[in-house]
Amino acid sequence: MDATVMRMAVLRILFGSVSIIGAILMFYFNRVEDALKINAFIGSIGPFVFLTVSGIGLLGISGQMELYKIAMVVAGILLIMLGTR
């Protein structure tokens, strides 16, 4: 297995685990206020995970793509971030 793909997948698995643990904590505390705090935490790390996984992928293919194509992918990532604000 490609090391870059492994890093990307492991990071996504870790984030998925954080999301599942968050859902379990919401059930455990059983209060809307606590659920909102947990949701805010999970929502705040989501963009960081997206950017990190995208960065790992870009670094993994940087030697195989032309610079202008990498710039277009980076621009697309930035547009996604701006569009979801």
C-alpha positions in Angstrom: 0.0 0.0 0.0 1.2 3.5 -0.8 2.5 5.3 2.3 0.6 8.5 1.3 -2.7 6.7 1.0 -2.0 5.0 4.3 -1.5 8.4 6.0 -4.6 9.9 4.5 -6.7 6.9 5.4 -5.4 6.7 9.0 -6.1 10.4 9.5 -9.7 10.0 8.2 -10.2 6.9 10.4 -9.0 8.9 13.5 -11.4 11.7 12.6 -14.2 9.2 12.1 -13.4 7.7 15.5 -13.6 11.2 17.1 -17.0 11.7 15.5 -18.3 8.4 16.7 -16.9 9.1 20.2 -18.6 12.5 20.1 -22.0 10.9 19.2 -21.6 8.4 22.1 -20.8 11.3 24.5 -23.9 13.1 23.2 -26.0 10.1 24.2 -24.2 9.8 27.5 -24.7 13.4 28.6 -28.2 13.5 27.2 -28.4 17.3 27.3 -28.8 19.6 24.3 -26.3 22.1 25.8 -23.6 19.4 26.1 -24.4 18.0 22.6 -24.0 21.4 21.1 -20.6 21.9 22.7 -19.5 18.4 21.5 -20.8 19.2 18.0 -19.0 22.5 18.0 -15.7 20.8 18.8 -16.1 18.2 16.2 -17.2 20.8 13.6 -14.2 23.0 14.4 -11.6 20.2 13.7 -13.3 19.1 10.5 -11.8 21.8 8.2 -8.4 21.1 9.8 -8.7 17.4 8.9 -9.8 18.3 5.4 -6.9 20.6 4.8 -4.4 18.2 6.3 -5.6 15.2 4.3 -5.6 17.3 1.1 -2.1 18.6 1.9 -0.8 15.1 2.4 -2.4 14.0 -0.9 -0.9 17.0 -2.7 2.5 16.3 -1.3 2.2 12.7 -2.4 1.5 13.6 -6.1 3.6 16.8 -6.3 6.3 15.0 -8.2 3.8 13.5 -10.7 1.8 16.6 -11.6 2.7 19.8 -13.4 2.8 22.9 -11.2 -0.2 24.6 -12.7 -2.4 21.6 -12.0 -1.3 21.5 -8.4 -2.1 25.2 -8.2 -5.6 24.5 -9.6 -6.2 21.8 -7.0 -5.0 24.2 -4.2 -7.3 26.9 -5.6 -10.2 24.4 -5.6 -9.5 23.5 -1.9 -9.5 27.2 -1.1 -12.7 27.8 -2.9 -14.3 24.9 -1.0 -13.2 26.5 2.3 -14.5 29.9 1.2 -17.8 28.5 -0.1 -18.6 26.6 3.1 -18.1 29.6 5.5 
